[in-house]
Amino acid sequence: MPAPSFFIVAGEASGDLHGSRLMRSLRALLPEARFRGHGGDRMVLEGLDLDRHIDQLSVMGFSEVIRKLPFMIEVMKSTVESLASIDFDRLILIDYPGFNLRLAKKVQNLKLPITYFILPQVWAWKENRIHTLVETTDQRLSIFPFEQSWFQDRGVDVDFVGHPFADLELPQQPAVLSPQLILLPGSRQQEIDRHWKTFVQTAELLRRQNEQLSIHVVRFPGVTLDPLPDWIRISTGNTLAILQQSTAALVASGTASLEAAVADCPAVVCYRLSSLSWFLARNLVKVKYASMVNLIADEPVVPEFLQNEMVPDALAKTLAPLLAESAERKAILNGYQRVRSALGKPGVYDRAAQAIVSRMRDNA
């Protein structure tokens, strides 16, 4: 195949990671491939000719979306102009659905082949987005095992390539002799503001029950933990490695719940939204569970406490048996085994790259 050129769009830190590894796998198959688009430092190191950095594109919260709207409109306009003026072989969209689905619609008239890698979670809400996916993309690559059948039931062709966590190689960690509880209250300040007081109160209840309990918190850059009692230790570094060393975890729903499953650390999952967001979620979100672990397993592997159910007494009561050998702990660990096996085999990015190259050859 002649040296192909790709325009690739990632708008967040996770997308930069996935994009860089996908680029590496594509270049292993197509050594002369060229990449241009939006991404971060990892993608630049893999050879991306950068248009916009994820530091400019990552937007969190309604007010920030409104504030950055003129800038994002300009980014969309310049991206469309680039795709119209340069003959790219394929557009690769990675997650970031608010921007990427709009972009796919705006360049539909260009007849540019489009791969969408890490699909919008239309099975959870905004199911009407499925029409945009079908109309604008010729290839859809899924990382969640249940997505393929969900889409196929609606007549949409999707390829499951496996979850990136299947590629993780966990380092051996030294044994921890005393019980250790890890707190993961979230990576964004607005999550911390809603969760942290409850996390501290829960940890205090457990600490009173077990004087040997060591309590740690993973604090992400740019967030403030207030109050921070002196008996809670701050852990930094690789979250997976920290979870591996922990006996149990209290986790805000999100990627961390799946990381706990990969690290084999029994967890209790919780989350609290604003009153308006909770009202909208209850009326719009169509899934049975909040945590990805339970969604993948299609059963309640980990306990979930959402909104008004997220109270210290209930959380501490559920966590306590997970800090010792118990039937509750064993049940979660058995569930984790099923979840990990469902993530697929290692080689996710290689399979995604092979699928892209195969589609390009079919279209040639």
MISE-844829 format. One record per residue: residue number from 1; residue in three letters; x, y, z of N, C-alpha, C in turn. Coordinates in steps of 0.001 Angstrom, whole numbers, plus 500000, padded with zeros to 6 digits. Layout:
PT  NUM  ALA  X  Y  Z  X  Y  Z  X  Y  Z
...
//
This chain:
PT  1  MET  500852  498813  500000  500000  500000  500000  500886  501235  500000
PT  2  PRO  500601  502238  499117  501368  503487  499129  501284  504148  500495
PT  3  ALA  502247  505012  500806  502293  505672  502111  500990  506429  502364
PT  4  PRO  500191  505994  503325  498911  506656  503570  499061  507834  504525
PT  5  SER  498092  508730  504479  498065  509857  505408  496767  509806  506191
PT  6  PHE  496896  509977  507502  495751  509922  508396  495570  511267  509088
PT  7  PHE  494329  511695  509216  494004  512787  510125  493351  512125  511338
PT  8  ILE  493885  512406  512530  493453  511711  513736  493070  512735  514794
PT  9  VAL  491961  512496  515495  491434  513466  516454  491245  512811  517813
PT  10  ALA  491998  513291  518797  491796  512949  520199  491704  514260  520965
PT  11  GLY  490779  514339  521921  490562  515611  522603  490833  515594  524089
PT  12  GLU  491244  514447  524634  491459  514324  526072  492707  513496  526333
PT  13  ALA  493165  513500  527584  494393  512787  527929  494285  511301  527623
PT  14  SER  493149  510691  527915  492991  509261  527621  493053  509016  526124
PT  15  GLY  492465  509913  525342  492516  509783  523890  493928  509918  523351
PT  16  ASP  494726  510782  523982  496123  510928  523586  496876  509617  523799
PT  17  LEU  496627  508962  524930  497264  507672  525207  496841  506630  524178
PT  18  HIS  495530  506497  523963  495049  505505  522998  495536  505836  521589
PT  19  GLY  495510  507112  521246  495950  507527  519915  497404  507223  519657
PT  20  SER  498255  507455  520656  499690  507213  520476  499969  505730  520247
PT  21  ARG  499272  504884  520983  499506  503450  520838  498921  502921  519533
PT  22  LEU  497804  503484  519117  497248  503096  517819  498169  503539  516693
PT  23  MET  498730  504739  516782  499671  505219  515766  500886  504298  515673
PT  24  ARG  501389  503876  516828  502554  502989  516844  502240  501673  516134
PT  25  SER  501052  501137  516399  500664  499876  515755  500425  500062  514267
PT  26  LEU  499865  501195  513869  499664  501467  512448  500999  501604  511722
PT  27  ARG  501938  502272  512377  503232  502451  511713  503985  501125  511597
PT  28  ALA  503741  500193  512513  504366  498875  512395  503887  498170  511133
PT  29  LEU  502650  498426  510731  502103  497834  509507  502375  498691  508285
PT  30  LEU  502415  500017  508483  502608  500971  507389  503718  501936  507780
PT  31  PRO  504975  501529  507615  506102  502328  508123  506153  503757  507582
PT  32  GLU  505607  503997  506403  505674  505331  505811  504434  506176  506112
PT  33  ALA  503556  505680  506973  502311  506404  507268  502606  507775  507868
PT  34  ARG  501756  508734  507515  501868  510106  508037  500614  510420  508848
PT  35  PHE  500808  511180  509925  499707  511505  510824  499659  513010  511085
PT  36  ARG  498475  513555  510963  498245  514950  511315  496940  515008  512108
PT  37  GLY  496810  516018  512964  495541  516165  513664  495675  516750  515046
PT  38  HIS  494713  516429  515915  494634  516948  517271  494995  515837  518248
PT  39  GLY  495830  516176  519221  496236  515177  520196  497090  515799  521274
PT  40  GLY  497905  514965  521915  498745  515433  523006  500194  515037  522822
PT  41  ASP  500946  515153  523905  502392  514933  523841  502748  513517  523409
PT  42  ARG  501977  512536  523868  502289  511152  523497  502141  510945  521988
PT  43  MET  501093  511518  521410  500883  511370  519969  501950  512120  519182
PT  44  VAL  502378  513255  519706  503459  514004  519039  504732  513171  519019
PT  45  LEU  505031  512503  520121  506216  511650  520174  506144  510510  519164
PT  46  GLU  504933  510097  518810  504758  509037  517815  504732  509578  516387
PT  47  GLY  504906  510893  516238  505031  511462  514900  503854  512274  514422
PT  48  LEU  502947  512666  515324  501798  513467  514911  502220  514884  514549
PT  49  ASP  501792  515337  513373  501915  516737  512979  500738  517466  513640
PT  50  LEU  501017  518153  514745  499963  518627  515636  499286  519898  515136
PT  51  ASP  497958  519846  515086  497163  521043  514836  496747  521697  516152
PT  52  ARG  496068  520957  517007  495605  521482  518296  495963  520488  519398
PT  53  HIS  496414  521031  520529  496798  520199  521666  495587  519931  522544
PT  54  ILE  495579  518746  523179  494458  518396  524055  494299  519384  525210
PT  55  ASP  495379  520065  525602  495274  521073  526659  494284  522166  526280
PT  56  GLN  494149  522433  524982  493192  523428  524507  491797  522845  524322
PT  57  LEU  491722  521539  524077  490463  520931  523650  489663  520303  524779
PT  58  SER  490332  519881  525851  489638  519190  526932  488769  520173  527704
PT  59  VAL  487481  519926  527738  486513  520829  528367  485686  520035  529367
PT  60  MET  485570  520561  530598  484802  519892  531642  483792  520874  532230
PT  61  GLY  482561  520450  532330  481551  521268  532986  480819  522189  532030
PT  62  PHE  479553  522447  532366  478687  523232  531504  479216  524652  531303
PT  63  SER  479660  525297  532382  480106  526694  532269  481346  526808  531399
PT  64  GLU  482261  525822  531499  483469  525868  530675  483141  525632  529208
PT  65  VAL  482151  524779  528946  481719  524558  527565  481231  525866  526957
PT  66  ILE  480412  526601  527687  479883  527877  527196  481012  528875  526977
PT  67  ARG  481932  528945  527930  483022  529911  527837  483927  529632  526646
PT  68  LYS  484163  528360  526343  485087  528015  525263  484391  527778  523935
PT  69  LEU  483071  528020  523878  482329  527718  522658  482876  528448  521428
PT  70  PRO  483160  529758  521489  483717  530418  520290  485019  529788  519811
PT  71  PHE  485878  529417  520760  487133  528777  520385  486883  527431  519728
PT  72  MET  485975  526630  520286  485711  525311  519737  485062  525404  518357
PT  73  ILE  484258  526420  518134  483678  526645  516796  484786  526930  515792
PT  74  GLU  485771  527721  516218  486901  528040  515332  487725  526791  515040
PT  75  VAL  487929  525938  516065  488670  524691  515867  487934  523791  514884
PT  76  MET  486623  523702  515033  485831  522886  514109  485964  523400  512682
PT  77  LYS  485861  524702  512521  485951  525305  511188  487302  525028  510542
PT  78  SER  488383  525224  511294  489715  525005  510728  489964  523523  510446
PT  79  THR  489397  522632  511271  489549  521195  511041  488852  520773  509761
PT  80  VAL  487645  521252  509569  486907  520943  508343  487661  521464  507124
PT  81  GLU  488214  522670  507222  488970  523248  506103  490201  522399  505783
PT  82  SER  490888  521919  506815  492065  521068  506584  491676  519781  505873
PT  83  LEU  490593  519171  506310  490161  517912  505716  489670  518108  504280
PT  84  ALA  489151  519292  503988  488662  519569  502638  489791  519922  501680
PT  85  SER  490874  520493  502201  491937  520999  501327  493062  520003  501102
PT  86  ILE  493164  518994  501975  494247  518007  501872  493634  516627  501673
PT  87  ASP  494250  515851  500791  493701  514544  500432  494181  513476  501412
PT  88  PHE  493489  513384  502551  493817  512347  503527  493170  511029  503114
PT  89  ASP  493833  509934  503496  493292  508613  503166  492208  508170  504140
PT  90  ARG  492292  508625  505388  491296  508214  506381  491322  509162  507569
PT  91  LEU  490142  509407  508095  489979  510171  509324  489739  509178  510460
PT  92  ILE  490527  509291  511546  490374  508421  512709  489920  509271  513890
PT  93  LEU  488762  508953  514418  488189  509665  515560  488318  508784  516794
PT  94  ILE  488803  509368  517891  489017  508609  519127  488174  509226  520243
PT  95  ASP  487130  508500  520664  486287  508932  521779  485802  510378  521534
PT  96  TYR  485767  511246  522563  485515  512683  522410  484281  512962  521542
PT  97  PRO  483119  512374  521892  481977  512373  520975  481353  513736  520712
PT  98  GLY  481375  514639  521716  480769  515944  521499  481339  516655  520289
PT  99  PHE  482637  516562  520107  483303  517187  518963  483322  516258  517759
PT  100  ASN  483695  514989  517993  483962  514090  516870  482721  513742  516057
PT  101  LEU  481583  513580  516704  480376  513279  515939  479948  514476  515091
PT  102  ARG  480101  515682  515623  479794  516883  514827  480739  517000  513639
PT  103  LEU  482019  516700  513888  482998  516751  512800  482641  515746  511714
PT  104  ALA  482274  514534  512109  481921  513508  511128  480765  513968  510241
PT  105  LYS  479785  514649  510829  478649  515141  510050  479064  516245  509093
PT  106  LYS  479951  517123  509553  480339  518271  508745  481206  517897  507548
PT  107  VAL  481902  516750  507618  482758  516355  506493  482133  515221  505692
PT  108  GLN  480874  514958  505940  480206  513846  505273  480232  513991  503757
PT  109  ASN  480145  515233  503282  480112  515475  501838  481460  515216  501177
PT  110  LEU  482524  515095  501965  483852  514866  501401  484068  513407  500995
PT  111  LYS  483167  512527  501411  483303  511091  501123  484610  510537  501671
PT  112  LEU  485042  511085  502807  486287  510658  503440  486008  509459  504336
PT  113  PRO  486685  508334  504143  486471  507184  505021  486796  507542  506474
PT  114  ILE  485955  507101  507389  486109  507461  508801  486071  506208  509669
PT  115  THR  487103  506070  510506  487121  505051  511556  486832  505724  512886
PT  116  TYR  485895  505171  513654  485646  505658  515010  486138  504593  515978
PT  117  PHE  487145  504946  516776  487760  504037  517742  487413  504522  519152
PT  118  ILE  486857  503638  519970  486297  503939  521298  485016  504733  521090
PT  119  LEU  483931  504018  520964  482675  504570  520476  481953  505394  521536
PT  120  PRO  481144  506356  521100  480269  507070  522043  479366  506067  522762
PT  121  GLN  479110  506327  524020  478328  505380  524818  476831  505600  524595
PT  122  VAL  476424  505365  523347  475027  505588  522973  474094  504576  523634
PT  123  TRP  474644  503479  524133  473835  502495  524838  473416  503012  526214
PT  124  ALA  474088  504063  526698  473736  504638  527995  472740  505788  527853
PT  125  TRP  473013  506670  526893  472091  507775  526655  472399  508386  525288
PT  126  LYS  471486  509237  524834  471576  509837  523492  471685  508754  522417
PT  127  GLU  470758  507800  522456  470794  506690  521509  470632  507175  520071
PT  128  ASN  470036  508349  519895  469855  508869  518532  471186  509138  517842
PT  129  ARG  472264  509227  518618  473585  509425  518007  473981  508243  517133
PT  130  ILE  473346  507111  517341  473678  505930  516542  473465  506209  515059
PT  131  HIS  472494  507047  514730  472230  507374  513320  473408  508128  512707
PT  132  THR  473998  509045  513480  475176  509763  512989  476337  508815  512759
PT  133  LEU  476536  507882  513685  477607  506897  513518  477434  506102  512231
PT  134  VAL  476227  505648  511981  475957  504827  510798  476118  505635  509518
PT  135  GLU  475610  506858  509519  475599  507671  508306  476976  508218  507934
PT  136  THR  477854  508386  508919  479103  509107  508641  480348  508247  508696
PT  137  THR  480316  507117  509364  481526  506305  509519  481392  504990  508756
PT  138  ASP  482499  504526  508225  482462  503229  507541  483111  502133  508378
PT  139  GLN  483664  502514  509538  484271  501521  510420  484119  501974  511866
PT  140  ARG  483686  501033  512725  483455  501347  514134  484130  500267  514973
PT  141  LEU  485076  500686  515819  485871  499761  516616  485531  499940  518094
PT  142  SER  485068  498860  518711  484571  498897  520083  485596  498331  521051
PT  143  ILE  485595  498867  522298  486489  498332  523334  485724  497639  524458
PT  144  PHE  484398  497691  524448  483615  497039  525489  482905  495813  524908
PT  145  PRO  482988  494681  525585  482493  493430  524991  480997  493420  524711
PT  146  PHE  480209  494127  525509  478762  494093  525314  478301  494992  524175
PT  147  GLU  479188  495880  523706  478773  496837  522678  478475  496169  521345
PT  148  GLN  479260  495172  520981  479091  494567  519669  477687  494007  519485
PT  149  SER  477205  493245  520466  475860  492679  520341  474793  493768  520438
PT  150  TRP  475045  494780  521269  474077  495881  521399  473890  496570  520048
PT  151  PHE  474981  496882  519382  474894  497537  518079  474311  496594  517028
PT  152  GLN  474735  495353  517047  474239  494393  516054  472729  494201  516171
PT  153  ASP  472202  494250  517393  470751  494150  517580  470017  495307  516905
PT  154  ARG  470747  496374  516638  470163  497548  515976  470637  497681  514537
PT  155  GLY  471210  496601  514013  471597  496564  512615  472860  497322  512273
PT  156  VAL  473730  497535  513267  474951  498321  513046  476159  497407  513182
PT  157  ASP  477049  497452  512195  478255  496630  512183  479328  497271  513054
PT  158  VAL  479777  496542  514058  480807  497017  514983  481795  495884  515226
PT  159  ASP  483088  496213  515258  484119  495226  515553  484650  495446  516970
PT  160  PHE  484595  494396  517800  485161  494452  519145  486628  494054  519068
PT  161  VAL  487521  494991  519409  488958  494723  519333  489564  494434  520696
PT  162  GLY  488767  494585  521769  489269  494367  523120  489458  495681  523849
PT  163  HIS  489558  495592  525161  489735  496794  525971  491222  497047  526205
PT  164  PRO  491657  498316  526160  493084  498610  526376  493640  498063  527681
PT  165  PHE  492809  497887  528699  493302  497322  529957  493794  495892  529784
PT  166  ALA  493352  495217  528727  493832  493860  528476  495325  493850  528146
PT  167  ASP  495861  494988  527721  497273  495089  527379  498165  495420  528579
PT  168  LEU  497550  495719  529721  498339  496136  530876  499108  494954  531459
PT  169  GLU  500363  495197  531753  501184  494212  532456  501404  494733  533874
PT  170  LEU  500765  494092  534843  500844  494575  536214  502149  494125  536861
PT  171  PRO  502892  495077  537433  504139  494692  538106  503851  493955  539409
PT  172  GLN  504784  493115  539816  504650  492444  541103  504834  493460  542224
PT  173  GLN  503925  493432  543189  503980  494364  544301  504331  493613  545586
PT  174  PRO  505064  494274  546495  505367  493629  547777  504092  493406  548582
PT  175  ALA  504073  492347  549360  502907  492034  550166  502691  493106  551232
PT  176  VAL  501442  493443  551462  501070  494404  552502  500539  493607  553679
PT  177  LEU  501184  493747  554831  500870  492894  555968  499602  493339  556699
PT  178  SER  499391  494649  556807  498197  495145  557493  497162  495573  556468
PT  179  PRO  495874  495565  556844  494839  495957  555878  495006  497409  555434
PT  180  GLN  494770  497630  554161  494940  498971  553598  493727  499326  552750
PT  181  LEU  493143  500463  553032  492007  500971  552271  492472  502125  551404
PT  182  ILE  492145  502076  550118  492494  503167  549210  491230  503928  548829
PT  183  LEU  491319  505232  548871  490206  506113  548520  490478  506741  547164
PT  184  LEU  489521  506609  546252  489617  507261  544947  488354  508097  544749
PT  185  PRO  488354  509339  545241  487142  510160  545209  486867  510840  543878
PT  186  GLY  487778  510736  542924  487574  511340  541614  488797  512096  541165
PT  187  SER  488808  512471  539895  489957  513177  539319  489665  514645  539044
PT  188  ARG  488403  515068  539238  488015  516454  538966  487552  517111  540258
PT  189  GLN  487803  518405  540371  487470  519104  541601  485986  519039  541917
PT  190  GLN  485137  519111  540904  483697  519062  541178  483286  517708  541748
PT  191  GLU  483976  516635  541356  483724  515331  541962  484207  515311  543410
PT  192  ILE  485393  515854  543639  485941  515912  544987  484995  516676  545910
PT  193  ASP  484488  517799  545438  483625  518634  546269  482366  517893  546713
PT  194  ARG  481870  516982  545879  480650  516245  546222  480933  514969  547011
PT  195  HIS  482155  514454  546919  482452  513134  547469  483302  513146  548733
PT  196  TRP  484209  514091  548842  485309  513940  549792  484857  513871  551247
PT  197  LYS  483932  514710  551642  483475  514692  553039  482924  513315  553408
PT  198  THR  482142  512715  552524  481587  511382  552770  482687  510335  552821
PT  199  PHE  483695  510455  551958  484821  509507  551965  485555  509571  553305
PT  200  VAL  485807  510780  553791  486526  510941  555055  485715  510353  556208
PT  201  GLN  484426  510632  556241  483571  510109  557312  483500  508585  557275
PT  202  THR  483442  508025  556086  483433  506562  555941  484738  505961  556449
PT  203  ALA  485851  506556  556054  487155  506068  556490  487298  506171  558001
PT  204  GLU  486766  507219  558588  486834  507386  560043  486064  506279  560767
PT  205  LEU  484903  505917  560243  484135  504831  560842  484909  503516  560795
PT  206  LEU  485543  503239  559667  486307  501995  559531  487558  502012  560404
PT  207  ARG  488147  503176  560540  489351  503319  561365  489036  503045  562841
PT  208  ARG  487870  503445  563271  487472  503177  564655  487283  501684  564901
PT  209  GLN  486867  500967  563866  486632  499530  564003  487925  498729  563976
PT  210  ASN  488955  499288  563314  490200  498538  563116  491381  499502  563207
PT  211  GLU  492062  499485  564338  493177  500410  564549  494359  500105  563637
PT  212  GLN  494408  498890  563101  495521  498512  562216  495296  498968  560776
PT  213  LEU  494123  499513  560481  493791  499881  559102  494596  501095  558656
PT  214  SER  495269  500935  557537  496005  502039  556903  495132  502613  555785
PT  215  ILE  495005  503934  555753  494096  504574  554800  494885  505543  553917
PT  216  HIS  494718  505378  552618  495436  506185  551635  494431  506805  550667
PT  217  VAL  494840  507893  550020  494015  508516  548999  494884  508792  547777
PT  218  VAL  494320  508565  546603  494982  508960  545365  494507  510370  545022
PT  219  ARG  495425  511315  545026  495077  512700  544700  495648  513049  543330
PT  220  PHE  494764  513450  542431  495180  513810  541086  495658  515259  541053
PT  221  PRO  496508  515596  540089  496995  516973  539994  495850  517965  539828
PT  222  GLY  495992  519115  540476  495034  520197  540280  493794  520125  541143
PT  223  VAL  493710  519156  542071  492543  519066  542943  492962  519285  544389
PT  224  THR  492015  519774  545186  492246  520048  546599  491377  519134  547447
PT  225  LEU  491977  518520  548450  491255  517654  549389  491142  518390  550721
PT  226  ASP  489937  518800  551052  489727  519572  552270  488426  519114  552937
PT  227  PRO  488507  518595  554161  489707  518484  555010  490543  517255  554642
PT  228  LEU  491809  517285  555048  492686  516126  554841  493270  515740  556197
PT  229  PRO  492626  514817  556921  493139  514404  558236  494544  513837  558132
PT  230  ASP  495307  513984  559213  496698  513520  559173  496818  512011  559142
PT  231  TRP  495714  511280  559393  495766  509818  559350  495466  509264  557958
PT  232  ILE  495170  510142  557008  495013  509722  555611  496294  510063  554853
PT  233  ARG  496932  509073  554294  498186  509281  553573  497903  509496  552089
PT  234  ILE  498631  510397  551491  498482  510660  550061  499384  509697  549281
PT  235  SER  498798  509006  548323  499562  508115  547453  499627  508727  546056
PT  236  THR  500780  508696  545469  500960  509209  544112  501562  508110  543250
PT  237  GLY  501455  508313  541959  502024  507332  541038  500947  506559  540318
PT  238  ASN  501298  505357  539911  500418  504527  539112  499238  504019  539950
PT  239  THR  498017  504404  539541  496836  504013  540305  496692  502506  540372
PT  240  LEU  496978  501816  539276  496872  500356  539264  497811  499724  540290
PT  241  ALA  499032  500232  540373  499991  499686  541332  499518  499930  542760
PT  242  ILE  498938  501099  543012  498423  501415  544345  497255  500499  544694
PT  243  LEU  496366  500273  543732  495247  499366  543968  495728  497948  544233
PT  244  GLN  496778  497539  543524  497326  496196  543753  497780  495995  545190
PT  245  GLN  498293  497060  545806  498813  496975  547165  497722  497144  548220
PT  246  SER  496505  497457  547804  495440  497763  548745  494551  496548  548985
PT  247  THR  493984  496497  550162  493088  495404  550521  491704  495614  549939
PT  248  ALA  491246  496871  549943  489939  497219  549398  489962  498687  549006
PT  249  ALA  488934  499101  548255  488902  500468  547739  487496  501040  547814
PT  250  LEU  487424  502333  548078  486196  503104  547924  486416  504001  546715
PT  251  VAL  485584  503833  545690  485887  504381  544368  484718  505189  543834
PT  252  ALA  485008  506385  543340  484007  507134  542585  483849  506485  541221
PT  253  SER  482598  506281  540810  482326  505577  539566  483057  506236  538404
PT  254  GLY  483669  505408  537571  484447  505884  536433  485473  504827  536066
PT  255  THR  486532  505250  535395  487570  504311  534976  488181  503573  536159
PT  256  ALA  488238  504246  537323  488881  503638  538490  488200  502357  538925
PT  257  SER  486891  502237  538709  486212  501002  539108  486693  499821  538278
PT  258  LEU  486971  500053  536996  487497  498978  536154  488966  498708  536479
PT  259  GLU  489704  499760  536844  491091  499561  537273  491141  498674  538519
PT  260  ALA  490189  498843  539423  490148  498010  540620  489960  496550  540251
PT  261  ALA  489126  496287  539240  488919  494911  538796  490187  494336  538184
PT  262  VAL  490884  495132  537384  492125  494664  536769  493178  494393  537840
PT  263  ALA  493212  495240  538879  494188  495080  539963  493747  494075  541014
PT  264  ASP  492539  493528  540873  491996  492531  541799  491848  493095  543211
PT  265  CYS  491386  494337  543293  491172  494992  544579  489668  495171  544790
PT  266  PRO  489044  494433  545710  487597  494565  545931  487212  496013  546221
PT  267  ALA  486146  496468  545577  485783  497883  545664  484305  498063  545938
PT  268  VAL  484012  499189  546551  482654  499702  546644  482621  500975  545805
PT  269  VAL  481635  501064  544932  481545  502169  543981  480435  503115  544410
PT  270  CYS  480705  504411  544303  479694  505394  544656  479824  506610  543746
PT  271  TYR  478795  507423  543736  478848  508655  542945  477693  509566  543346
PT  272  ARG  477973  510871  543375  476938  511850  543669  476996  512960  542617
PT  273  LEU  475854  513255  542017  475719  514317  541022  475009  515519  541642
PT  274  SER  475000  516626  540926  474149  517738  541325  472695  517299  541204
PT  275  SER  471801  518000  541868  470386  517613  541849  469837  517611  540425
PT  276  LEU  470210  518619  539633  469722  518690  538257  470279  517556  537421
PT  277  SER  471578  517293  537554  472191  516215  536768  471605  514859  537149
PT  278  TRP  471319  514663  538440  470726  513404  538881  469322  513230  538307
PT  279  PHE  468553  514313  538291  467215  514256  537711  467287  513879  536233
PT  280  LEU  468212  514511  535520  468352  514208  534097  468838  512776  533890
PT  281  ALA  469796  512341  534708  470340  510992  534562  469255  509937  534780
PT  282  ARG  468430  510134  535789  467387  509150  536080  466372  509049  534948
PT  283  ASN  466217  510136  534201  465223  510135  533134  465807  509824  531758
PT  284  LEU  467120  509976  531614  467724  509811  530284  468628  508597  530165
PT  285  VAL  469346  508262  531239  470306  507160  531175  469557  505832  531215
PT  286  LYS  469963  504913  530333  469192  503694  530111  469881  502417  530591
PT  287  VAL  470966  502549  531332  471682  501345  531764  471315  500984  533201
PT  288  LYS  471528  499702  533535  471134  499209  534862  472127  499579  535949
PT  289  TYR  473390  499791  535567  474438  499984  536555  475239  501249  536255
PT  290  ALA  475898  501764  537288  476743  502947  537120  478180  502564  536798
PT  291  SER  478672  501462  537385  480080  501107  537208  480267  500240  535968
PT  292  MET  481401  500461  535298  481702  499678  534106  481903  498208  534438
PT  293  VAL  482369  497910  535640  482539  496513  536054  481210  495775  535973
PT  294  ASN  480171  496371  536543  478860  495722  536547  478232  495698  535165
PT  295  LEU  478491  496732  534368  477965  496749  533001  478575  495632  532164
PT  296  ILE  479880  495422  532308  480546  494364  531553  480062  492997  532015
PT  297  ALA  479933  492831  533323  479493  491541  533860  477999  491319  533672
PT  298  ASP  477253  492406  533474  475786  492360  533403  475195  491778  534681
PT  299  GLU  475833  492091  535792  475352  491690  537109  476081  492548  538155
PT  300  PRO  475553  492646  539373  476171  493510  540385  477379  492873  541058
PT  301  VAL  478521  492903  540390  479754  492363  540964  480214  493218  542134
PT  302  VAL  480200  494548  541953  480603  495459  543026  479377  496220  543520
PT  303  PRO  479297  496487  544821  478175  497266  545350  478233  498707  544845
PT  304  GLU  477087  499279  544558  476980  500653  544093  476104  501456  545050
PT  305  PHE  476564  502652  545386  475802  503578  546217  475770  504931  545511
PT  306  LEU  474605  505287  545007  474476  506492  544205  473597  507529  544913
PT  307  GLN  474015  508781  544750  473247  509922  545219  472906  509809  546710
PT  308  ASN  471643  509762  547086  471246  509768  548495  471609  508476  549225
PT  309  GLU  471900  507417  548483  472338  506167  549103  473791  506243  549562
PT  310  MET  474511  507237  549084  475930  507378  549380  476110  508061  550741
PT  311  VAL  475979  507271  551797  476103  507782  553167  477166  506966  553898
PT  312  PRO  477887  507573  554841  479027  506899  555476  478681  505574  556142
PT  313  ASP  477571  505498  556861  477233  504259  557561  477097  503085  556593
PT  314  ALA  476386  503311  555503  476166  502235  554531  477462  501851  553835
PT  315  LEU  478263  502829  553485  479532  502546  552811  480474  501771  553731
PT  316  ALA  480579  502212  554983  481479  501533  555922  481013  500113  556196
PT  317  LYS  479724  499924  556347  479184  498585  556612  479487  497632  555465
PT  318  THR  479456  498138  554218  479715  497293  553050  481210  497057  552850
PT  319  LEU  482024  498050  553188  483469  497910  553023  484102  497000  554072
PT  320  ALA  483576  497010  555267  484217  496297  556382  484536  494839  556052
PT  321  PRO  483602  494040  555532  483954  492639  555234  484950  492478  554093
PT  322  LEU  485095  493504  553251  486046  493413  552139  487482  493572  552612
PT  323  LEU  487664  494048  553846  488997  494259  554403  489532  493002  555101
PT  324  ALA  488771  491920  555051  489190  490650  555647  488737  489517  554738
PT  325  GLU  489185  488326  555032  488718  487165  554277  487238  486960  554586
PT  326  SER  486410  487018  553583  484966  486939  553800  484300  486438  552532
PT  327  ALA  483058  486021  552678  482292  485590  551504  482070  486748  550549
PT  328  GLU  481869  487941  551090  481645  489116  550235  482894  489434  549403
PT  329  ARG  484043  489343  550038  485290  489599  549313  485508  488546  548220
PT  330  LYS  485290  487281  548560  485484  486206  547591  484541  486349  546402
PT  331  ALA  483303  486774  546650  482336  486930  545564  482779  488004  544577
PT  332  ILE  483309  489111  545096  483776  490176  544210  484978  489705  543394
PT  333  LEU  485917  489031  544040  487108  488556  543321  486736  487548  542233
PT  334  ASN  485763  486703  542493  485304  485773  541460  484666  486529  540302
PT  335  GLY  483899  487566  540619  483302  488394  539569  484351  489106  538739
PT  336  TYR  485409  489562  539413  486497  490235  538698  487122  489321  537642
PT  337  GLN  487259  488047  537963  487848  487118  536995  487019  487075  535714
PT  338  ARG  485709  487063  535865  484834  487045  534686  484954  488345  533896
PT  339  VAL  485071  489453  534592  485186  490755  533926  486495  490835  533147
PT  340  ARG  487598  490424  533776  488896  490492  533087  488923  489611  531852
PT  341  SER  488321  488447  531930  488312  487568  530757  487490  488170  529625
PT  342  ALA  486478  488979  529972  485634  489597  528944  486325  490751  528233
PT  343  LEU  487410  491274  528802  488096  492421  528200  488859  492056  526932
PT  344  GLY  489038  490772  526694  489761  490343  525503  491219  490042  525808
PT  345  LYS  491922  489590  524792  493331  489235  524936  494219  490449  524673
PT  346  PRO  495468  490408  525124  496403  491493  524797  496542  491666  523287
PT  347  GLY  496957  492854  522874  497115  493160  521454  495986  494011  520906
PT  348  VAL  495347  494793  521778  494178  495593  521384  494523  496572  520268
PT  349  TYR  495595  497327  520442  495936  498352  519453  496407  497721  518142
PT  350  ASP  497094  496576  518232  497493  495872  517014  496263  495390  516239
PT  351  ARG  495268  494885  516962  494049  494424  516281  493298  495608  515665
PT  352  ALA  493276  496733  516378  492615  497916  515827  493336  498387  514566
PT  353  ALA  494661  498414  514600  495433  498839  513429  495228  497878  512265
PT  354  GLN  495244  496586  512548  495026  495600  511490  493646  495749  510855
PT  355  ALA  492645  496053  511689  491297  496249  511157  491238  497473  510249
PT  356  ILE  491939  498542  510624  491954  499759  509807  492642  499495  508471
PT  357  VAL  493796  498861  508525  494538  498580  507289  493736  497647  506391
PT  358  SER  493100  496647  506977  492277  495728  506189  491136  496458  505492
PT  359  ARG  490485  497378  506207  489399  498146  505597  489903  499028  504457
PT  360  MET  491074  499609  504650  491645  500453  503596  491970  499619  502362
PT  361  ARG  492484  498430  502531  492821  497571  501400  491535  497113  500683
PT  362  ASP  490495  496856  501464  489220  496451  500866  488649  497581  500006
PT  363  ASN  488888  498833  500452  488338  499993  499744  489216  500446  498586
PT  364  ALA  490438  499917  498524  491384  500386  497497  490939  499937  496096
//
